[in-house]
């Protein structure tokens, strides 16, 4: 009789716990495993074999040097080339954990999300990259291009992104050229002219941007 009572109590506890777990899962406190993200790629058998060989070499190196930033970054690149988005993100994240001051893994994560057309996640990754390394021109270019191509409601922020970047990188040509081009494409000819003239002054041959300057002057003068 006592054994039967204990058994019934145990069953009741299991039922209650099961119901509680179901309620917690339904409420969102527990999430189902994330879907494995992939995208289509086109690789020849030779390319696939080369990537497999490279990946195995990376695994072999990790056996000896388990916390190597470059290896995890390369494994992420290999997974990206294979269209294995989730795996690429995991490897890039591991690379960042090893070298948390480097923005490259987050740039790469942003590019993975771009291919997946998950633009909010791409934005978050590019913002993280800019936060980690505000003196790297590419971090501003990526964010500006993302807003230009995929966030119509944020296009008014693009000019400010470039200006913030130019202040951070001391007017680096790598950022100055795309900013001047953006201004021209946006129809801001007067400001574009100023930046192309500045580029012309710093051009080694002195003529690299003259055609663009002439074109803008034609636009301004009608």
C-alpha positions as CSV (number, residue, x, y, z in Angstrom):
1,X,0.0,0.0,0.0
2,X,2.8,2.4,0.9
3,X,4.7,1.5,-2.3
4,X,1.6,2.2,-4.4
5,X,1.1,5.6,-2.7
6,X,4.7,6.5,-3.3
7,X,4.4,5.5,-7.0
8,X,1.2,7.6,-7.4
9,X,2.9,10.6,-5.8
10,X,5.9,10.2,-8.1
11,X,3.7,10.1,-11.2
12,X,1.8,13.2,-10.0
13,X,5.1,15.1,-9.5
14,X,6.3,14.1,-13.0
15,X,3.0,15.2,-14.6
16,X,3.2,18.6,-12.7
17,X,6.8,19.1,-13.7
18,X,6.0,18.2,-17.3
19,X,3.2,20.7,-17.4
20,X,5.3,23.4,-15.8
21,X,8.1,22.8,-18.4
22,X,5.6,23.0,-21.2
23,X,4.3,26.3,-19.8
24,X,7.8,27.7,-19.5
25,X,8.7,26.7,-23.1
26,X,5.4,28.2,-24.4
27,X,6.0,31.4,-22.5
28,X,9.4,31.8,-24.3
29,X,11.8,31.4,-21.4
30,X,13.2,28.3,-23.2
31,X,13.8,28.4,-26.9
32,X,13.9,25.6,-29.4
33,X,17.3,25.1,-31.0
34,X,18.0,27.7,-33.6
35,X,17.6,26.6,-37.2
36,X,20.8,25.8,-39.0
37,X,21.4,28.6,-41.4
38,X,22.8,27.9,-44.9
39,X,22.9,29.6,-48.3
40,X,23.5,28.2,-51.8
41,X,27.0,28.1,-53.2
42,X,28.4,26.7,-56.5
43,X,31.7,24.9,-56.1
44,X,33.6,22.6,-58.4
45,X,34.7,19.2,-57.0
46,X,38.2,20.5,-57.0
47,X,37.2,23.6,-55.0
48,X,35.4,21.4,-52.5
49,X,38.4,19.1,-52.1
50,X,40.7,22.1,-51.6
51,X,38.5,23.5,-48.9
52,X,38.2,20.1,-47.2
53,X,42.0,19.8,-47.2
54,X,42.4,23.3,-45.8
55,X,39.8,22.7,-43.1
56,X,41.6,19.5,-42.0
57,X,44.9,21.3,-41.8
58,X,43.2,23.9,-39.5
59,X,41.8,21.1,-37.3
60,X,45.3,19.5,-37.1
61,X,46.8,22.8,-36.1
62,X,44.2,23.3,-33.4
63,X,45.3,19.9,-31.9
64,X,48.6,21.6,-31.1
65,X,47.6,25.2,-30.7
66,X,43.9,25.1,-29.5
67,X,43.4,28.9,-29.2
68,X,44.7,30.3,-32.5
69,X,42.8,33.3,-33.7
70,X,43.9,32.9,-37.4
71,X,42.8,29.3,-37.5
72,X,39.3,30.0,-36.3
73,X,39.0,32.9,-38.6
74,X,40.0,30.7,-41.5
75,X,37.6,28.0,-40.5
76,X,34.9,30.7,-40.6
77,X,36.0,31.7,-44.1
78,X,35.9,28.0,-45.2
79,X,32.4,27.6,-43.8
80,X,31.3,30.8,-45.5
81,X,32.6,29.6,-48.8
82,X,30.7,26.3,-48.3
83,X,27.5,28.2,-47.5
84,X,27.5,27.0,-43.9
85,X,26.3,30.2,-42.4
86,X,25.7,29.1,-38.8
87,X,29.0,27.3,-38.6
88,X,30.8,30.3,-40.0
89,X,29.3,32.5,-37.4
90,X,30.3,30.1,-34.6
91,X,33.9,30.1,-35.9
92,X,34.1,33.9,-36.3
93,X,32.6,34.3,-32.8
94,X,35.3,32.0,-31.4
95,X,38.0,34.0,-33.2
96,X,36.7,37.1,-31.6
97,X,36.6,35.5,-28.1
98,X,40.3,34.7,-28.5
99,X,41.2,38.3,-29.7
100,X,38.3,40.5,-28.5
101,X,39.8,43.7,-29.7
102,X,39.8,42.7,-33.3
103,X,36.8,43.9,-35.4
104,X,37.4,41.5,-38.4
105,X,35.3,38.6,-37.0
106,X,32.3,41.0,-36.6
107,X,32.8,42.3,-40.1
108,X,32.7,38.8,-41.4
109,X,29.6,37.9,-39.3
110,X,27.9,41.0,-40.8
111,X,28.7,39.8,-44.3
112,X,27.2,36.4,-43.5
113,X,24.0,38.0,-42.4
114,X,24.0,40.1,-45.5
115,X,24.1,37.0,-47.7
116,X,21.2,35.6,-45.6
117,X,19.3,38.9,-46.1
118,X,19.0,39.3,-42.3
119,X,19.8,43.0,-42.4
120,X,19.1,43.8,-38.7
121,X,21.6,41.2,-37.6
122,X,24.1,42.6,-40.2
123,X,23.6,46.1,-38.8
124,X,24.2,44.9,-35.2
125,X,27.4,43.1,-36.3
126,X,28.8,46.1,-38.3
127,X,28.0,48.4,-35.3
128,X,29.9,46.0,-33.0
129,X,32.8,46.1,-35.4
130,X,32.8,49.9,-35.5
131,X,32.7,50.0,-31.7
132,X,35.7,47.6,-31.4
133,X,37.8,49.5,-34.0
134,X,36.6,53.1,-34.7
135,X,39.8,53.8,-36.6
136,X,39.2,51.3,-39.4
137,X,37.6,52.9,-42.5
138,X,35.9,49.7,-43.6
139,X,33.7,49.7,-40.6
140,X,32.1,52.9,-41.7
141,X,31.9,51.9,-45.4
142,X,30.1,48.7,-44.5
143,X,27.5,50.5,-42.3
144,X,27.0,53.2,-44.9
145,X,26.5,50.7,-47.7
146,X,24.1,48.7,-45.6
147,X,21.9,51.7,-44.9
148,X,22.1,52.9,-48.5
149,X,21.0,49.5,-50.0
150,X,18.7,48.0,-47.3
151,X,17.5,50.7,-44.9
152,X,15.7,53.5,-46.8
153,X,14.5,55.0,-43.4
154,X,18.1,55.4,-42.3
155,X,19.7,56.9,-45.4
156,X,19.7,60.3,-43.8
157,X,22.3,58.9,-41.3
158,X,24.8,58.0,-44.1
159,X,26.5,61.4,-44.3
160,X,26.9,61.5,-40.6
161,X,28.5,58.0,-40.6
162,X,31.0,59.1,-43.1
163,X,31.8,62.3,-41.3
164,X,32.3,60.5,-38.0
165,X,34.6,58.0,-39.8
166,X,36.6,60.7,-41.4
167,X,37.2,62.4,-38.0
168,X,38.2,59.0,-36.5
169,X,40.6,58.1,-39.3
170,X,42.1,61.5,-40.0
171,X,40.5,61.8,-43.5
172,X,42.0,58.5,-44.7
173,X,41.7,58.2,-48.5
174,X,40.1,54.8,-48.1
175,X,37.1,56.5,-46.6
176,X,37.4,59.9,-48.4
177,X,36.9,58.4,-51.9
178,X,33.6,56.5,-51.1
179,X,32.3,59.5,-49.2
180,X,32.9,61.8,-52.1
181,X,31.3,59.3,-54.5
182,X,28.3,58.9,-52.2
183,X,27.8,62.7,-52.1
184,X,27.9,62.8,-55.9
185,X,25.5,60.0,-56.3
186,X,23.2,61.6,-53.8
187,X,23.1,64.8,-55.8
188,X,25.0,66.8,-53.3
189,X,27.3,68.2,-55.9
190,X,28.7,71.3,-54.1
191,X,29.9,69.2,-51.2
192,X,31.1,66.4,-53.4
193,X,33.2,68.9,-55.4
194,X,35.0,70.1,-52.2
195,X,36.0,66.5,-51.4
196,X,37.1,65.6,-54.9
197,X,39.2,68.8,-55.0
198,X,40.8,67.7,-51.7
199,X,41.4,64.3,-53.2
200,X,43.0,66.0,-56.2
201,X,45.4,67.9,-54.1
202,X,46.6,64.7,-52.5
203,X,46.7,62.7,-55.7
204,X,50.2,61.4,-56.6
205,X,49.8,62.2,-60.3
206,X,47.7,65.3,-59.9
207,X,45.1,64.3,-62.5
208,X,43.3,61.3,-61.0
209,X,40.1,63.1,-60.1
210,X,40.1,65.9,-62.6
211,X,37.5,64.2,-64.8
212,X,35.2,63.9,-61.8
213,X,35.7,67.5,-60.9
214,X,34.9,68.6,-64.4
215,X,31.7,66.5,-64.4
216,X,30.5,68.0,-61.1
217,X,31.2,71.5,-62.3
218,X,29.0,70.8,-65.4
219,X,26.3,69.5,-63.1
220,X,26.5,72.6,-60.9
221,X,26.6,75.1,-63.8
222,X,23.8,73.4,-65.7
